[in-house]
Amino acid sequence: MKSMNKIGLLLASIAILMLAVPAQAATSFKPGYVPSGQKPYTGLQQEEINLSEKILDTLHNHGEKITSLAYPVLPKDKNIIFVSTREELQGGKVLNSVYTYHLTKGTLWRFYAEIVGYKNSPAGIRTVAMDGNKLIIIRERERPAAVQCAMSLPWTLSAYNGRVFYLDVTKKVQTLKIYTIAKDVLKKGEADRSKCAASIK
């Protein structure tokens, strides 16, 4: 009987400890650098960054336009960022790409590419943030109406709900997969959007 009581007390103690431990965050968002001169889309303090003229010229000469909302940073190497681009091809097609760019070496490498029609992706894909090893990307058809509001990352994710994807940066073969947005993030995003809409009425 005494041993049963001890077990009961032990289980109760464990339960109390579990309640006392703060809940882990559902996600580990890390928004990237903000393209120089662009308004942050995450509502967080982000460092601006200028890509080298050489890289910009290389992309421009290939007809590619940078589409990134932010330049997420590779978790295992802080010198590597991700940059998304869009290039219009013949026959009504679009080449959407994601590159890795090494900040110190100045090297550019195509990490992901897809060719789609205008109807499927008229505005291309945009890099947004990292969530662990997941590179978060939104597929943007048109921008939400309230772009003049200061946006938070939950705002962005909830606004594009259904068009949020990710690439697993640990994989050699890249495939866009649907990113499941945590409920608390969606709730926060919807609240931010309501405040934003009310502020511009």
N, C-alpha and C positions, 0 to 999 in steps of 0.2 A: 504493500500500500504506500509506504514511504517513497519507494522508487517511482511509483506512478505519480505521486505528488511532485517529486523533483522534476519529472519529465514535463508535467503540466506547467510548472513554474518556468522551466527553461523555454518551452514553446511560447509562453506569454511574453517572456523577456525578448525573444527573437522578434515577435510581432510588434512590440513597442519600438524596438530598434529600427525595424523596417519602416514604421510610420514616421520615425524621426529623421530618416535619411531623405534629403530633398530629391524629388523626381528628376531623372535625367532628361535633358532637352531632347525633343523628338528628332531634331535635326542639328547639324553642325555647319550652318551656313557660313561661308567665308567669301563675301563679295570681293571681286578683284579690283585692280586699279581702274580709275576712271580715265577714259580717253581725254586728253588735254582739251580744255575748253567746253567739254560736254557736261550737262547737268547730271549729277549723280542720280541713279535710278534705285538706290537702295536705302536712302534715308540715313545712311551711316557716314561717318567721316572717312573718306577714302582719299588716298594719295593719287594725284594726277600723274600721268606719265606720257611722255612723247615717244612715239616710235621713231626710229632713225629715218632720215630722209632717203637713205639707200633702200630700205625695206618698202617705204611708201612708194618710191619710184618703181620698184620691182612689181608691186601689186598693180599700180596704175598702168604700167606698160602692158600688163596682161589683161587689162580691162576689168580688174577686180576692185570693188568698193568695200571698205570695212563696214561691217554691220554690228559689231559688238556694242552692247550696252555697258559692259565692263570687261576687263581683261582678267579672268580668273587665273590664280597662281597654282602651278603644279605642287601638290603637297610635299613631295619628296625632294624638290629642287626649287627654291624660291627665285631662282634666276630665269625660270621658264614660265611664260604666260601663254594663254590661249587667245587667239584672235579669229573671229569669224568674218567671212567675206562673201560677196555675191558677184557673179559675173553673168551678164546676159549673153546667151549663145544664139546662133542662127536657128531658125525653125521654131521660135517661141519657147525655147528652153532656157533654164537657168541653172548655172553651176553654183551650188552652195558649198563652201569649204570651211573647215576649221584648221587653223595652223597652230603649231607651237613656235614660239619666238623666244630665242635665248637673249636675255637682256645684255649680257656682257660679251658674248661671242658674236651677236648680231646675225645669227643663223635662223632661217625660216624653213619649216618642214611641214608639209601637208599631212595632217593627222586624220582628217575625215573629209569625204567628198560625196556629193550626191548630185545627180542631174534630174531636174523635175520640170514640169510645165508651169506656165504662169498661173493657171487655175489652181494648181496644187500649192504653190508657194510664191505668190506675187511679191512678197516683201522679204523672203528669205528666212534664214535662221540667225539667232543672235545669242552670243555667249552672255551669261548673267553672273554665275557664281559657282562655287564648289560646295558640295555637301559630302565630306569625306573624300572618297575617290570618284565621286560622281560629278562630272562636269555638266552643270545645269544649262539647258538651252531652251529658248522659247522659239516657237515657229510663229512668226508674226505675219498676219494678213493685213491688218491695219492697226494703227495705234489707238488705244482707248481715248475717249473724248477729253478726259481731264489730264492731259499731259503737262499742263502748266502747274499742277500741284507737285509739292515735294513728295516723291514716291519712296515707299519703304519696300524692302524685298518681299515681305508678305503681300503688299499691295500688288506688286508686279506678278507674283505667282498666282494670286487669286484672280487678277484681271485676265490672265492668259490660261486659266484653268481649262484643261482639255487639250492645250497646245504646249504643254511643258514636257520636255524630254531630257534625257541624260545620256552621256557616253561614259562608260567605265574606263577610266584612264589606265587601268592596270591590264587591260586586254589588248592583244595585238590586232585582232580583227574588230573593227568598230561598227556597231549597229546602234542607231537611235532607238532608245526604249522609253516607254511612257514613264514619267516621273510622278509617283504618287505623293501628292502634297499632304503633309500632316494636317489633321483637323484643326489643331490649335493655330497653325500658320494661316490656314484659310479663314478662320474666324477673325484673327488679327487683321488680315488683309482686307476682309469685307468691312470691318470697322473703319480702317484707314480710308477705304474708298468712299464710305458714307460721309466721313468728315470732309474729305476732299470735295465731293459733290456739293455739300452744303456750303462750303467756303466760296464757291464760284457762282452761286445763284444770285 
